[in-house]
C-alpha cells in the first residue's frame, strides 16, 4: 500500500497560498516590479516581498535588475519550471497520466494589432515583430518602434534567418511614426523604453518583458550567443502571449 502520510509536492503547497497564486497569475501576463505588484494586488509591501522570496526560492519566479535603474528589479514567471513541476506531480499521482497537448491558439475574426517597443528598435523589438508575425499569421498585425532608433543590428537579421524568418526588409522607426495608430497590445521589451513611454500620450504599454540588450555586449562571439538566447526567450514569451491576447 502507498504511504498515505506522504507529503504533497512542493509546487502544490507553494501555490495553495492565495497571495502566491495571485502573484503567479499576475506575473504570467507581464514582468513587474515589487511596487507594481503591491499596487495591483492591494497588499502590504513586506507581505508581497516575503511571498516573492518564497517563489524565487522555489524557482517559479526569477528576477533581474532593471537596465533603466539598477536599484529596481523586475520579477518574471518561470513558466517552463511551473510546467515541469506540474508534470512531475501528474506522474506522482499516476504514472499512466498522459499530459494533455497544448490548447489551440485562439483565432480572431479581426487581426489584433500589436506594437513592440525598445529603445533603439534594432534588436529585441525587431526580433519580436518578426517572430509574432511568423507564429501568429493572420491573427496579428505587428509593428515595432523605438525612442532612439538605430539601424537594425546585423546579428538581429542573422539570428532570425537561422530560425527561418526573413526580416531583411525591416527598418528601424521612431515611435512618433506610429502616432495616430491604435494597438490592442503595446509590449515593451526594454526597461528604459518603459520608463520613457509615458512621455508619449499615444503610448500606453500593457505588457512588459524585461529582457537585456544583446547588442550591448562587445565581444562578437558572446554577442551572437546573446542574440540567439534573446531570440529564443522572445519566441517562448510570444508563444505564451498568443494564448493570453
Secondary structure, DSSP 8 states (H G I E B T S, - for coil): ---TT----HHHHHHHSHHHHHHHHHHTT--B-HHHHHHHHT--HHHHHHHHHHHHHHTSEEEEE-SS-TT-EEEEE-HHHHHHHHHHHHHHH-TT------------SS-EEEEEEESSSSSHHHHHHHHHHHHHGGGEEEEEEESS-----HHHHHHHHHTT---TT----BGGGGTT---SEEEE-SHHHHHHGGGSTT----EE-----GGG--SHHHHHHHHHHHHHHHHHHHHHHHHH-
